Amino acid sequence: MWRKVTSTSFSSLKSSLFFTRLHLQQASKHNAASASAVSRFATIAPLQEKDGRCPFITFVLGGPGSGKGTQCIKIVETFGFKHLSAGDLLRREMVSNSEYGSMILNTIKEGRIVPSEVTVKLILKEMESSDNHKFLIDGFPRSEENRIAFEKISGAEPDVVLFFDCPEDEMVKRVLSRNQINAVGTVDEIFEQVKPVFKACEQKAFNRS
């Protein structure tokens, strides 16, 4: 399991970070069908040091409307992280007309889940092509299987896991009214509680340079 787990102070971290366990059951049903497609996916080597620096990895988790995407933008602006959205990477690959894009599109059309290995390798490919060494991985992992796949393929664990634990009714309000949020707190109020997490980690990240 991860060595470090950090939660924003505005709500407690639940005993399980993963709220889509149904994915695990569905994934087992289509593993055989996906195996050949995954094996054809470009091989990505485990993460290596770049310019003498190890990557500093933060997983950002939370339900839709929890504010994680907005907070990622602020973290990028304030602390210089590279923001990687697992969903965006899959969508970009899906419309690229590549062999893997077609596989992802067909998988989704058939109501199946994109294999963990595919998502992990898309993330690692993006990390390898970046000059940055500090990464926010948004919306991944979503299951225990995702986590295991990431650690196995990358050979790395996250330095920080930031979980935005927002009540379901509040997330519904936010999704239904993106421009008017007046419940748990404003973006800036929440960000004030996010900043100390990264200030504490900032020196460690700089020490890797």
NUPA-864772 format. One line per field, with one value per atom (N, C-alpha, C, O): x, y, z; residue in three letters; atom name. Coordinates in steps of 0.2 Angstrom, whole numbers, always signed. Example, Ala and Ser with C-alpha at 12.3 -4.5 7.8 and 13.67 -1.06 7.14 Angstrom:
c1 <- (+66  +62  +66  +71  +64  +68  +64  +67)
c2 <- (-28  -22  -16  -17  -11  -5  +0  +6)
c3 <- (+39  +39  +39  +42  +35  +36  +39  +40)
vomar <- (ALA  ALA  ALA  ALA  SER  SER  SER  SER)
padren <- (N  CA  C  O  N  CA  C  O)
END
This chain:
c1 <- (+4  +0  +4  +10  +2  +6  +9  +6  +15  +18  +15  +15  +13  +10  +3  +2  -1  -8  -10  -10  -11  -13  -20  -22  -24  -30  -31  -28  -35  -36  -40  -44  -39  -41  -49  -52  -52  -59  -63  -69  -61  -65  -61  -55  -63  -59  -58  -62  -52  -51  -55  -54  -59  -62  -58  -52  -60  -56  -54  -49  -58  -56  -56  -60  -50  -50  -54  -55  -56  -59  -66  -68  -70  -77  -80  -86  -76  -79  -77  -74  -78  -76  -80  -77  -85  -89  -84  -85  -80  -75  -71  -69  -69  -65  -69  -66  -75  -79  -80  -79  -81  -82  -75  -75  -70  -64  -62  -59  -63  -62  -65  -63  -71  -75  -72  -73  -68  -66  -58  -56  -55  -48  -45  -40  -48  -46  -47  -43  -53  -54  -49  -48  -47  -43  -35  -31  -34  -26  -22  -17  -25  -21  -20  -15  -25  -25  -20  -16  -20  -15  -8  -3  -7  +0  +3  +9  -2  +1  +2  +5  +0  +1  +9  +13  +11  +18  +21  +18  +27  +30  +33  +37  +32  +35  +39  +36  +45  +50  +47  +44  +49  +48  +51  +56  +48  +50  +58  +60  +61  +68  +70  +66  +75  +77  +79  +81  +77  +78  +82  +80  +88  +93  +94  +95  +95  +96  +91  +92  +85  +79  +74  +72  +71  +66  +59  +58  +54  +48  +44  +44  +41  +37  +30  +27  +26  +20  +14  +15  +9  +3  -3  -4  -6  -13  -18  -18  -23  -28  -35  -37  -38  -44  -50  -50  -56  -62  -68  -66  -74  -80  -81  -78  -85  -86  -90  -95  -87  -90  -87  -89  -82  -78  -73  -71  -72  -67  -60  -56  -59  -52  -49  -43  -53  -50  -48  -43  -52  -51  -45  -41  -45  -39  -32  -27  -33  -27  -24  -18  -29  -27  -23  -18  -25  -22  -15  -11  -15  -9  -4  +2  -6  -1  +2  +8  -3  -1  +3  +8  +2  +6  +12  +17  +12  +18  +21  +26  +19  +23  +22  +27  +17  +16  +14  +11  +15  +12  +5  +5  +0  -7  -8  -8  -9  -11  -18  -19  -23  -29  -30  -29  -31  -32  -37  -37  -43  -49  -47  -48  -43  -41  -37  -37  -32  -27  -30  -29  -35  -39  -43  -43  -46  -50  -46  -48  -40  -36  -33  -33  -31  -29  -35  -34  -41  -47  -48  -50  -47  -48  -42  -42  -37  -30  -30  -25  -35  -35  -29  -27  -26  -20  -24  -30  -19  -22  -25  -30  -21  -23  -30  -34  -30  -36  -42  -48  -42  -47  -49  -55  -44  -45  -49  -54  -47  -50  -57  -62  -58  -65  -70  -75  -67  -71  -73  -78  -68  -69  -75  -79  -74  -80  -86  -92  -86  -93  -96  -102  -92  -95  -96  -98  -96  -98  -93  -94  -87  -81  -77  -77  -72  -68  -61  -58  -58  -51  -46  -46  -43  -38  -33  -31  -32  -28  -21  -18  -18  -11  -11  -6  -17  -17  -17  -13  -21  -21  -14  -12  -11  -5  +0  +4  +0  +6  +5  +9  -2  -3  +0  +3  -1  +1  +9  +12  +12  +19  +22  +27  +19  +22  +22  +26  +16  +16  +21  +24  +22  +27  +34  +38  +35  +42  +43  +49  +38  +39  +39  +40  +38  +38  +45  +48  +46  +52  +51  +56  +45  +44  +45  +45  +46  +47  +42  +42  +37  +32  +25  +24  +22  +16  +9  +10  +4  -3  -6  -8  -8  -12  -19  -20  -23  -30  -35  -35  -39  -44  -41  -44  -35  -32  -28  -24  -28  -32  -39  -40  -43  -50  -52  -57  -47  -48  -42  -36  -42  -36  -32  -26  -36  -32  -28  -23  -31  -28  -21  -16  -22  -16  -10  -5  -12  -7  -4  +2  -8  -5  +0  +5  -2  +3  +9  +15  +9  +15  +19  +25  +16  +20  +23  +29  +19  +22  +27  +32  +26  +30  +36  +41  +35  +40  +41  +46  +35  +35  +29  +23  +29  +23  +22  +27  +16  +15  +18  +18  +20  +23  +17  +17  +11  +6  -1  -1  -6  -12  -17  -18  -20  -24  -31  -33  -35  -42  -47  -48  -51  -56  -63  -66  -64  -70  -76  -76  -80  -85  -92  -93  -97  -103  -107  -106  -110  -113  -118  -118  -122  -127  -124  -126  -118  -114  -112  -112  -109  -106  -112  -111  -118  -123  -125  -126  -125  -126  -121  -123  -115  -110  -110  -109  -112  -112  -118  -117  -123  -129  -129  -132  -124  -123  -116  -114  -112  -105  -103  -98  -107  -105  -107  -105  -111  -114  -113  -117  -107  -105  -106  -101  -110  -111  -113  -119  -109  -111  -105  -104  -101  -95  -90  -87  -89  -84  -82  -83  -79  -77  -70  -67  -69  -63  -57  -52  -56  -50  -50  -45  -56  -56  -53  -49  -55  -53  -46  -42  -44  -37  -32  -26  -34  -30  -28  -23  -33  -31  -27  -24  -27  -23  -16  -11  -15  -8  -3  +3  -5  +0  +3  +8  -2  +1  +7  +12  +6  +11  +17  +23  +16  +22  +26  +32  +23  +27  +31  +36  +28  +32  +37  +41  +36  +40  +47  +51  +50  +57  +59  +65  +55  +57  +58  +63  +53  +54  +60  +63  +61  +67  +74  +79  +74  +80  +82  +87  +77  +78  +81  +84  +82  +85  +92  +96)
c2 <- (-6  +0  +6  +6  +12  +18  +20  +19  +23  +25  +31  +32  +36  +42  +43  +42  +45  +47  +54  +54  +59  +65  +67  +67  +70  +72  +79  +82  +83  +90  +90  +86  +95  +96  +97  +96  +99  +101  +95  +96  +89  +83  +77  +77  +72  +66  +62  +61  +58  +54  +47  +44  +45  +39  +33  +33  +27  +21  +18  +15  +19  +17  +23  +27  +24  +29  +28  +32  +22  +20  +19  +15  +23  +23  +20  +20  +16  +13  +5  +3  +2  -5  -10  -15  -7  -11  -12  -17  -7  -8  -14  -18  -16  -22  -29  -33  -29  -35  -35  -40  -29  -28  -30  -33  -27  -28  -36  -38  -40  -47  -50  -55  -48  -51  -50  -54  -44  -43  -43  -41  -46  -46  -50  -49  -56  -61  -57  -58  -54  -51  -45  -43  -42  -36  -38  -34  -44  -46  -44  -42  -46  -46  -38  -36  -34  -27  -24  -20  -26  -23  -25  -21  -31  -33  -30  -29  -27  -23  -16  -12  -14  -7  -6  -10  +0  +2  +1  +3  -2  -4  +3  +6  +4  +10  +7  +3  +10  +8  +11  +16  +8  +11  +18  +19  +22  +29  +29  +25  +33  +34  +41  +46  +42  +49  +53  +50  +59  +64  +70  +73  +70  +76  +75  +80  +69  +68  +69  +68  +69  +71  +65  +63  +62  +58  +61  +67  +58  +62  +62  +57  +68  +69  +68  +72  +63  +61  +62  +60  +65  +67  +64  +66  +59  +57  +62  +63  +64  +68  +65  +63  +63  +59  +63  +68  +61  +64  +63  +62  +64  +63  +69  +74  +68  +74  +79  +78  +85  +91  +92  +96  +88  +89  +95  +97  +97  +103  +101  +105  +95  +93  +96  +98  +96  +99  +106  +109  +110  +117  +118  +123  +114  +114  +113  +115  +108  +106  +112  +113  +116  +122  +127  +130  +128  +132  +129  +133  +123  +120  +121  +122  +120  +121  +128  +129  +133  +140  +142  +146  +139  +141  +137  +140  +130  +126  +123  +120  +125  +123  +115  +113  +112  +105  +104  +109  +99  +97  +93  +88  +95  +92  +87  +89  +81  +75  +73  +70  +73  +71  +64  +64  +59  +52  +52  +49  +55  +55  +59  +57  +65  +69  +65  +65  +61  +57  +52  +50  +48  +43  +46  +43  +52  +55  +57  +57  +60  +62  +56  +57  +51  +45  +42  +40  +43  +39  +43  +40  +49  +53  +54  +57  +50  +51  +47  +47  +42  +37  +33  +29  +32  +27  +20  +20  +15  +8  +8  +5  +11  +11  +15  +13  +21  +25  +21  +21  +17  +13  +7  +6  +5  +0  +3  +0  +9  +12  +14  +13  +16  +18  +12  +12  +7  +0  -2  -5  -2  -4  +0  -3  +6  +10  +9  +9  +9  +7  +1  +0  -4  -10  -11  -16  -5  -4  -7  -9  -8  -11  -6  +0  -7  -3  -3  -9  +2  +2  -1  +1  -6  -9  -5  +0  -6  -2  -1  +5  -6  -5  +0  +4  +1  +6  +13  +17  +14  +21  +22  +28  +18  +19  +21  +25  +17  +18  +25  +28  +27  +34  +39  +44  +38  +43  +43  +48  +37  +37  +40  +43  +39  +42  +49  +53  +52  +59  +62  +67  +58  +60  +60  +65  +55  +55  +60  +62  +63  +68  +75  +80  +75  +82  +84  +80  +90  +93  +94  +94  +93  +94  +88  +82  +88  +82  +82  +77  +87  +86  +86  +90  +80  +79  +78  +75  +81  +79  +75  +76  +69  +64  +64  +62  +67  +68  +63  +61  +60  +55  +48  +44  +47  +40  +39  +44  +33  +27  +28  +31  +24  +24  +17  +16  +13  +6  +3  +6  -2  -5  -8  -8  -11  -14  -8  -10  -2  +3  +5  +6  +5  +7  +1  +3  -5  -10  -10  -11  -9  -8  -2  -3  +3  +9  +8  +9  +5  +3  -2  -2  -7  -12  -10  -12  -6  -4  +2  +2  +7  +12  +11  +14  +6  +5  +11  +11  +14  +20  +20  +18  +24  +25  +33  +36  +35  +42  +45  +41  +51  +55  +57  +58  +59  +62  +59  +59  +58  +56  +61  +62  +65  +71  +69  +68  +68  +65  +71  +72  +73  +78  +75  +72  +74  +71  +75  +79  +75  +80  +76  +71  +79  +75  +75  +79  +69  +68  +73  +75  +76  +81  +87  +91  +89  +95  +94  +99  +88  +87  +88  +90  +85  +86  +93  +95  +97  +104  +108  +112  +106  +109  +107  +111  +101  +99  +102  +104  +103  +106  +113  +116  +116  +124  +125  +127  +125  +125  +132  +133  +138  +145  +147  +153  +144  +146  +141  +136  +142  +137  +140  +145  +138  +142  +137  +137  +132  +127  +125  +128  +121  +119  +124  +125  +128  +133  +136  +132  +141  +144  +141  +137  +141  +139  +141  +137  +147  +150  +148  +147  +147  +144  +137  +135  +133  +126  +126  +122  +131  +131  +133  +130  +137  +139  +133  +133  +127  +121  +116  +112  +117  +113  +116  +111  +122  +125  +122  +120  +121  +118  +112  +110  +108  +101  +101  +98  +106  +106  +111  +110  +115  +119  +114  +115  +109  +104  +100  +97  +99  +94  +98  +95  +105  +108  +108  +107  +108  +107  +100  +100  +95  +88  +88  +85  +91  +91  +95  +92  +100  +104  +101  +101  +97  +93  +88  +85  +86  +81  +84  +80  +91  +94  +94  +97)
c3 <- (+0  +0  +0  +1  -1  -2  +5  +10  +4  +11  +14  +20  +9  +12  +9  +3  +13  +12  +15  +21  +11  +14  +12  +6  +17  +15  +16  +21  +13  +14  +21  +22  +25  +32  +32  +37  +26  +27  +28  +29  +27  +28  +29  +27  +32  +34  +28  +23  +28  +22  +24  +30  +19  +21  +21  +19  +24  +25  +18  +18  +13  +6  +2  +2  -2  -7  -13  -17  -14  -20  -20  -16  -24  -23  -30  -31  -34  -39  -39  -44  -34  -34  -39  -40  -41  -47  -53  -56  -54  -59  -59  -64  -53  -52  -54  -58  -53  -55  -62  -66  -65  -72  -76  -81  -73  -76  -77  -82  -72  -73  -78  -81  -80  -85  -92  -97  -93  -100  -101  -106  -95  -96  -101  -105  -102  -108  -115  -119  -116  -122  -123  -129  -118  -119  -119  -121  -117  -116  -123  -123  -129  -135  -136  -139  -135  -137  -132  -134  -126  -121  -123  -123  -125  -127  -133  -133  -137  -143  -141  -145  -135  -133  -132  -130  -134  -134  -127  -122  -127  -120  -118  -121  -111  -108  -102  -98  -102  -97  -90  -90  -84  -78  -77  -81  -73  -73  -70  -66  -73  -72  -70  -71  -66  -65  -71  -76  -71  -77  -74  -70  -77  -75  -67  -64  -65  -58  -53  -47  -56  -52  -52  -58  -47  -47  -48  -45  -51  -52  -45  -41  -44  -38  -40  -44  -38  -40  -35  -29  -37  -33  -36  -42  -33  -35  -33  -27  -37  -35  -36  -42  -31  -31  -28  -24  -31  -28  -34  -40  -31  -36  -41  -39  -46  -50  -46  -43  -47  -43  -36  -33  -35  -28  -28  -23  -34  -35  -36  -37  -38  -39  -45  -45  -50  -57  -56  -58  -52  -51  -46  -48  -41  -37  -40  -39  -45  -49  -53  -53  -56  -59  -54  -56  -48  -44  -41  -40  -40  -38  -44  -42  -50  -56  -56  -56  -55  -55  -49  -50  -43  -37  -36  -34  -38  -36  -42  -41  -48  -54  -56  -59  -54  -56  -63  -66  -66  -72  -71  -68  -74  -73  -78  -84  -76  -81  -79  -73  -83  -82  -86  -92  -82  -85  -90  -96  -89  -93  -100  -105  -99  -105  -109  -116  -106  -110  -114  -120  -111  -115  -120  -126  -119  -124  -130  -136  -129  -134  -138  -144  -135  -138  -143  -148  -140  -143  -150  -155  -151  -157  -161  -166  -159  -163  -169  -173  -170  -176  -175  -180  -170  -169  -167  -166  -168  -166  -159  -158  -155  -148  -146  -142  -150  -150  -152  -149  -157  -159  -154  -153  -151  -146  -140  -137  -138  -132  -134  -130  -140  -142  -143  -140  -145  -146  -139  -137  -134  -127  -124  -121  -125  -122  -125  -121  -132  -135  -133  -133  -131  -129  -122  -119  -118  -111  -107  -101  -109  -105  -102  -105  -98  -95  -98  -99  -100  -103  -98  -92  -100  -96  -92  -95  -86  -82  -85  -85  -88  -91  -97  -97  -100  -106  -103  -105  -98  -95  -91  -92  -88  -85  -90  -89  -95  -100  -104  -106  -105  -107  -103  -105  -96  -91  -91  -91  -91  -91  -97  -97  -103  -109  -109  -111  -106  -105  -100  -101  -95  -90  -93  -92  -97  -100  -105  -106  -108  -113  -110  -114  -104  -100  -97  -95  -97  -94  -87  -83  -84  -77  -74  -77  -67  -63  -58  -53  -57  -52  -56  -60  -54  -58  -53  -48  -56  -53  -57  -63  -55  -59  -57  -51  -61  -59  -61  -67  -56  -58  -59  -62  -57  -57  -51  -49  -48  -49  -46  -42  -50  -47  -44  -42  -44  -41  -38  -40  -34  -32  -37  -37  -42  -48  -52  -54  -53  -56  -52  -55  -45  -41  -42  -42  -42  -42  -49  -50  -54  -61  -62  -65  -59  -59  -56  -58  -50  -46  -49  -49  -52  -56  -62  -63  -66  -72  -72  -75  -67  -66  -62  -62  -57  -52  -47  -44  -46  -42  -38  -40  -32  -28  -28  -29  -27  -26  -20  -15  -20  -14  -10  -4  -14  -10  -13  -19  -9  -12  -9  -3  -13  -11  -13  -19  -8  -9  -6  +0  -11  -10  -8  -12  -1  +1  +2  +7  -3  -3  -3  -6  +1  +2  -5  -9  -6  -13  -14  -20  -10  -11  -13  -18  -10  -12  -19  -23  -21  -28  -33  -38  -31  -36  -37  -43  -32  -32  -37  -41  -36  -40  -47  -52  -49  -55  -59  -65  -55  -58  -59  -63  -55  -55  -54  -49  -60  -59  -57  -55  -59  -58  -51  -49  -47  -41  -36  -35  -32  -27  -20  -18  -16  -9  -4  -2  -2  +2  +7  +12  +5  +9  +10  +15  +4  +4  -3  -7  -3  -10  -12  -8  -18  -21  -17  -15  -16  -12  -5  -3  -2  +5  +5  +10  +0  +0  -2  +1  -6  -9  -3  -3  +2  +8  +12  +15  +11  +15  +11  +14  +4  +0  +0  +0  +1  +0  +5  +3  +12  +16  +15  +16  +11  +9  +5  +5  +0  -5  -3  -5  +2  +5  +9  +8  +12  +16  +11  +13  +5  +0  -4  -7  -4  -9  -8  -13  -2  -1  -3  -5  -1  -3  -11  -13  -15  -22  -24  -29  -21  -23  -22  -25  -16  -15  -20  -20  -24  -29  -35  -40  -36  -41  -41  -45)
vomar <- (MET  MET  MET  MET  TRP  TRP  TRP  TRP  ARG  ARG  ARG  ARG  LYS  LYS  LYS  LYS  VAL  VAL  VAL  VAL  THR  THR  THR  THR  SER  SER  SER  SER  THR  THR  THR  THR  SER  SER  SER  SER  PHE  PHE  PHE  PHE  SER  SER  SER  SER  SER  SER  SER  SER  LEU  LEU  LEU  LEU  LYS  LYS  LYS  LYS  SER  SER  SER  SER  SER  SER  SER  SER  LEU  LEU  LEU  LEU  PHE  PHE  PHE  PHE  PHE  PHE  PHE  PHE  THR  THR  THR  THR  ARG  ARG  ARG  ARG  LEU  LEU  LEU  LEU  HIS  HIS  HIS  HIS  LEU  LEU  LEU  LEU  GLN  GLN  GLN  GLN  GLN  GLN  GLN  GLN  ALA  ALA  ALA  ALA  SER  SER  SER  SER  LYS  LYS  LYS  LYS  HIS  HIS  HIS  HIS  ASN  ASN  ASN  ASN  ALA  ALA  ALA  ALA  ALA  ALA  ALA  ALA  SER  SER  SER  SER  ALA  ALA  ALA  ALA  SER  SER  SER  SER  ALA  ALA  ALA  ALA  VAL  VAL  VAL  VAL  SER  SER  SER  SER  ARG  ARG  ARG  ARG  PHE  PHE  PHE  PHE  ALA  ALA  ALA  ALA  THR  THR  THR  THR  ILE  ILE  ILE  ILE  ALA  ALA  ALA  ALA  PRO  PRO  PRO  PRO  LEU  LEU  LEU  LEU  GLN  GLN  GLN  GLN  GLU  GLU  GLU  GLU  LYS  LYS  LYS  LYS  ASP  ASP  ASP  ASP  GLY  GLY  GLY  GLY  ARG  ARG  ARG  ARG  CYS  CYS  CYS  CYS  PRO  PRO  PRO  PRO  PHE  PHE  PHE  PHE  ILE  ILE  ILE  ILE  THR  THR  THR  THR  PHE  PHE  PHE  PHE  VAL  VAL  VAL  VAL  LEU  LEU  LEU  LEU  GLY  GLY  GLY  GLY  GLY  GLY  GLY  GLY  PRO  PRO  PRO  PRO  GLY  GLY  GLY  GLY  SER  SER  SER  SER  GLY  GLY  GLY  GLY  LYS  LYS  LYS  LYS  GLY  GLY  GLY  GLY  THR  THR  THR  THR  GLN  GLN  GLN  GLN  CYS  CYS  CYS  CYS  ILE  ILE  ILE  ILE  LYS  LYS  LYS  LYS  ILE  ILE  ILE  ILE  VAL  VAL  VAL  VAL  GLU  GLU  GLU  GLU  THR  THR  THR  THR  PHE  PHE  PHE  PHE  GLY  GLY  GLY  GLY  PHE  PHE  PHE  PHE  LYS  LYS  LYS  LYS  HIS  HIS  HIS  HIS  LEU  LEU  LEU  LEU  SER  SER  SER  SER  ALA  ALA  ALA  ALA  GLY  GLY  GLY  GLY  ASP  ASP  ASP  ASP  LEU  LEU  LEU  LEU  LEU  LEU  LEU  LEU  ARG  ARG  ARG  ARG  ARG  ARG  ARG  ARG  GLU  GLU  GLU  GLU  MET  MET  MET  MET  VAL  VAL  VAL  VAL  SER  SER  SER  SER  ASN  ASN  ASN  ASN  SER  SER  SER  SER  GLU  GLU  GLU  GLU  TYR  TYR  TYR  TYR  GLY  GLY  GLY  GLY  SER  SER  SER  SER  MET  MET  MET  MET  ILE  ILE  ILE  ILE  LEU  LEU  LEU  LEU  ASN  ASN  ASN  ASN  THR  THR  THR  THR  ILE  ILE  ILE  ILE  LYS  LYS  LYS  LYS  GLU  GLU  GLU  GLU  GLY  GLY  GLY  GLY  ARG  ARG  ARG  ARG  ILE  ILE  ILE  ILE  VAL  VAL  VAL  VAL  PRO  PRO  PRO  PRO  SER  SER  SER  SER  GLU  GLU  GLU  GLU  VAL  VAL  VAL  VAL  THR  THR  THR  THR  VAL  VAL  VAL  VAL  LYS  LYS  LYS  LYS  LEU  LEU  LEU  LEU  ILE  ILE  ILE  ILE  LEU  LEU  LEU  LEU  LYS  LYS  LYS  LYS  GLU  GLU  GLU  GLU  MET  MET  MET  MET  GLU  GLU  GLU  GLU  SER  SER  SER  SER  SER  SER  SER  SER  ASP  ASP  ASP  ASP  ASN  ASN  ASN  ASN  HIS  HIS  HIS  HIS  LYS  LYS  LYS  LYS  PHE  PHE  PHE  PHE  LEU  LEU  LEU  LEU  ILE  ILE  ILE  ILE  ASP  ASP  ASP  ASP  GLY  GLY  GLY  GLY  PHE  PHE  PHE  PHE  PRO  PRO  PRO  PRO  ARG  ARG  ARG  ARG  SER  SER  SER  SER  GLU  GLU  GLU  GLU  GLU  GLU  GLU  GLU  ASN  ASN  ASN  ASN  ARG  ARG  ARG  ARG  ILE  ILE  ILE  ILE  ALA  ALA  ALA  ALA  PHE  PHE  PHE  PHE  GLU  GLU  GLU  GLU  LYS  LYS  LYS  LYS  ILE  ILE  ILE  ILE  SER  SER  SER  SER  GLY  GLY  GLY  GLY  ALA  ALA  ALA  ALA  GLU  GLU  GLU  GLU  PRO  PRO  PRO  PRO  ASP  ASP  ASP  ASP  VAL  VAL  VAL  VAL  VAL  VAL  VAL  VAL  LEU  LEU  LEU  LEU  PHE  PHE  PHE  PHE  PHE  PHE  PHE  PHE  ASP  ASP  ASP  ASP  CYS  CYS  CYS  CYS  PRO  PRO  PRO  PRO  GLU  GLU  GLU  GLU  ASP  ASP  ASP  ASP  GLU  GLU  GLU  GLU  MET  MET  MET  MET  VAL  VAL  VAL  VAL  LYS  LYS  LYS  LYS  ARG  ARG  ARG  ARG  VAL  VAL  VAL  VAL  LEU  LEU  LEU  LEU  SER  SER  SER  SER  ARG  ARG  ARG  ARG  ASN  ASN  ASN  ASN  GLN  GLN  GLN  GLN  ILE  ILE  ILE  ILE  ASN  ASN  ASN  ASN  ALA  ALA  ALA  ALA  VAL  VAL  VAL  VAL  GLY  GLY  GLY  GLY  THR  THR  THR  THR  VAL  VAL  VAL  VAL  ASP  ASP  ASP  ASP  GLU  GLU  GLU  GLU  ILE  ILE  ILE  ILE  PHE  PHE  PHE  PHE  GLU  GLU  GLU  GLU  GLN  GLN  GLN  GLN  VAL  VAL  VAL  VAL  LYS  LYS  LYS  LYS  PRO  PRO  PRO  PRO  VAL  VAL  VAL  VAL  PHE  PHE  PHE  PHE  LYS  LYS  LYS  LYS  ALA  ALA  ALA  ALA  CYS  CYS  CYS  CYS  GLU  GLU  GLU  GLU  GLN  GLN  GLN  GLN  LYS  LYS  LYS  LYS  ALA  ALA  ALA  ALA  PHE  PHE  PHE  PHE  ASN  ASN  ASN  ASN  ARG  ARG  ARG  ARG  SER  SER  SER  SER)
padren <- (N  CA  C  O  N  CA  C  O  N  CA  C  O  N  CA  C  O  N  CA  C  O  N  CA  C  O  N  CA  C  O  N  CA  C  O  N  CA  C  O  N  CA  C  O  N  CA  C  O  N  CA  C  O  N  CA  C  O  N  CA  C  O  N  CA  C  O  N  CA  C  O  N  CA  C  O  N  CA  C  O  N  CA  C  O  N  CA  C  O  N  CA  C  O  N  CA  C  O  N  CA  C  O  N  CA  C  O  N  CA  C  O  N  CA  C  O  N  CA  C  O  N  CA  C  O  N  CA  C  O  N  CA  C  O  N  CA  C  O  N  CA  C  O  N  CA  C  O  N  CA  C  O  N  CA  C  O  N  CA  C  O  N  CA  C  O  N  CA  C  O  N  CA  C  O  N  CA  C  O  N  CA  C  O  N  CA  C  O  N  CA  C  O  N  CA  C  O  N  CA  C  O  N  CA  C  O  N  CA  C  O  N  CA  C  O  N  CA  C  O  N  CA  C  O  N  CA  C  O  N  CA  C  O  N  CA  C  O  N  CA  C  O  N  CA  C  O  N  CA  C  O  N  CA  C  O  N  CA  C  O  N  CA  C  O  N  CA  C  O  N  CA  C  O  N  CA  C  O  N  CA  C  O  N  CA  C  O  N  CA  C  O  N  CA  C  O  N  CA  C  O  N  CA  C  O  N  CA  C  O  N  CA  C  O  N  CA  C  O  N  CA  C  O  N  CA  C  O  N  CA  C  O  N  CA  C  O  N  CA  C  O  N  CA  C  O  N  CA  C  O  N  CA  C  O  N  CA  C  O  N  CA  C  O  N  CA  C  O  N  CA  C  O  N  CA  C  O  N  CA  C  O  N  CA  C  O  N  CA  C  O  N  CA  C  O  N  CA  C  O  N  CA  C  O  N  CA  C  O  N  CA  C  O  N  CA  C  O  N  CA  C  O  N  CA  C  O  N  CA  C  O  N  CA  C  O  N  CA  C  O  N  CA  C  O  N  CA  C  O  N  CA  C  O  N  CA  C  O  N  CA  C  O  N  CA  C  O  N  CA  C  O  N  CA  C  O  N  CA  C  O  N  CA  C  O  N  CA  C  O  N  CA  C  O  N  CA  C  O  N  CA  C  O  N  CA  C  O  N  CA  C  O  N  CA  C  O  N  CA  C  O  N  CA  C  O  N  CA  C  O  N  CA  C  O  N  CA  C  O  N  CA  C  O  N  CA  C  O  N  CA  C  O  N  CA  C  O  N  CA  C  O  N  CA  C  O  N  CA  C  O  N  CA  C  O  N  CA  C  O  N  CA  C  O  N  CA  C  O  N  CA  C  O  N  CA  C  O  N  CA  C  O  N  CA  C  O  N  CA  C  O  N  CA  C  O  N  CA  C  O  N  CA  C  O  N  CA  C  O  N  CA  C  O  N  CA  C  O  N  CA  C  O  N  CA  C  O  N  CA  C  O  N  CA  C  O  N  CA  C  O  N  CA  C  O  N  CA  C  O  N  CA  C  O  N  CA  C  O  N  CA  C  O  N  CA  C  O  N  CA  C  O  N  CA  C  O  N  CA  C  O  N  CA  C  O  N  CA  C  O  N  CA  C  O  N  CA  C  O  N  CA  C  O  N  CA  C  O  N  CA  C  O  N  CA  C  O  N  CA  C  O  N  CA  C  O  N  CA  C  O  N  CA  C  O  N  CA  C  O  N  CA  C  O  N  CA  C  O  N  CA  C  O  N  CA  C  O  N  CA  C  O  N  CA  C  O  N  CA  C  O  N  CA  C  O  N  CA  C  O  N  CA  C  O  N  CA  C  O  N  CA  C  O  N  CA  C  O  N  CA  C  O  N  CA  C  O  N  CA  C  O  N  CA  C  O  N  CA  C  O  N  CA  C  O  N  CA  C  O  N  CA  C  O  N  CA  C  O  N  CA  C  O  N  CA  C  O  N  CA  C  O  N  CA  C  O  N  CA  C  O  N  CA  C  O  N  CA  C  O  N  CA  C  O  N  CA  C  O  N  CA  C  O  N  CA  C  O  N  CA  C  O  N  CA  C  O  N  CA  C  O  N  CA  C  O  N  CA  C  O  N  CA  C  O  N  CA  C  O)
END
